Amino acid sequence: MSQTFSKGLKVLEALAYSSEPKGLSELSRELDMNQSAVQRHLNALVAAGYAEQPKGSRKYQLTTSLWELGMRSIADNSARRLLRPTLRLGSQATGYTCFFAMLTFPFVVYLERVEGPRSQPHSAEIGTKIPLPGTASGRAMMPYLPASMRQALSKDATDWTGHLQYKGFPADWIEETIKDVRKTRYAVSQSGIRKGRNSIAAPVWADSALPFGSIVLTAGEDELRPEAFPTIGAKVLELAEEATISLGGAKFRNAAELTPY
């Protein structure tokens, strides 16, 4: 990749991860890039329609053009298309919100969801990244990660852009959680990322022994009570099996479950 193109992407990513418009000097300091270079990249983004200056401001923000490209990309995603009938079935059978979280180590990213009539609207938007051990969706996959990846979960890191921070979880907690998940084959979180919500998840495979992601059922703690976890857990396992078959990952699932890391 050319340095010019790489630096342009860094400017784009910095704007994408900012919650408010940013100025030239601020971007220059953040990216450790001289102002004239940052200005050239900003000018190119503005000319291409990807960035703009809010009226009366000298700062810069992204337009909706990048979002439009992302939506076109996700609309044509074959995994998302194959998973949607399973998510719809899970939502209809339980009344809970059913979603799919994809592994993007050390995070999971929400790929698709179907809201359930018995559930409060799910707060996280499609494309949201969550630290893997902090959710039922990520915990469900942990027993099937190689030792090197499990060990990395206890260390601080960032996502591929360098803007999203990951704070490591205690190694002993990770191993205890893995033991619990291995007993039932599904993972649970109670009042986790969002207060008052409980979730149950099971891993899904696609094209390798590494889990592709997980199917999750989630609802308010008054709707999805701990005494229902075994019943709903069994349902999540059924949905994960169906999703794995749809994605062509049955042989990889069998290999991973027979010889867990």
C-alpha positions, 0 to 999 in steps of 0.5 A: 500500500502506498504511503500516501493512500495509507495516510489518507485512510488514517485521516478518514478513520480519525474522522470516522471515530470522532464524535464531533468535527475535528480541526486541522491542528487537532488531526495533525497532532493526533495522527503525528502528521504534518499539517500540510499533508493532513490538509491535502488529504482533507481536501481530497476527501472533501472533493470526493464527497466523503468529508465536509466542513459544517456551516460556519466552521473550519473543522471537518466531519464525514458526510453520509457517503462512507455510510452509504458505501458500508450499507451497500457492502453489508447488503450484499454480504452472503453470510448476513443473507444466509443467517437472517432466516435463522435469526427470524426463527429465533425471534419468532420462537422466543419473542426475544431479540435474536442477533448475530455477532461476528468474531473480529478479534479481540472484539465481536461486531454486530452483523445482523439482528431481528427484534423480538416482540417481548424484548426492549429494542436492542441498543447496539447498532449493526456494526458496533464492536464490543470487547469479546469477553464482555458479552455472551456472544464473545464468551460463547466462542472463547473455549474454541480459540487457540491458546495464543488468542485466549492469552491475548484477551488478558492484554490491552490492545486496539482494533485494526484502526488503532482508535478503538481501545480494548482493555484486557480481562483477568486471565483467571477470570477468562479461564473460569468463564471458559470452564463454565461455557464448556459445561453447557456449550452456551454462554450467559451474560446478566446485566452486561454491556447494557444494564437490565439485559440478559443474553444467551449465546452459542458459537457458529462455524463457517469456513474454519475451526475458528468460530465465525461468530455466535447466535444470541438471544437477548431480552430485559432481565424481567423477560429472560430470567435465570431460571429460563436459561437452560431452556433458552440455552437449548434453543440457542444451541439449536439456532447455532446448529442451523446457522452453522449448517447454513454457512457450511461449517458443520465439519469445522464445528465437529472438529472443534468440539471434538478437540477443543483447544 
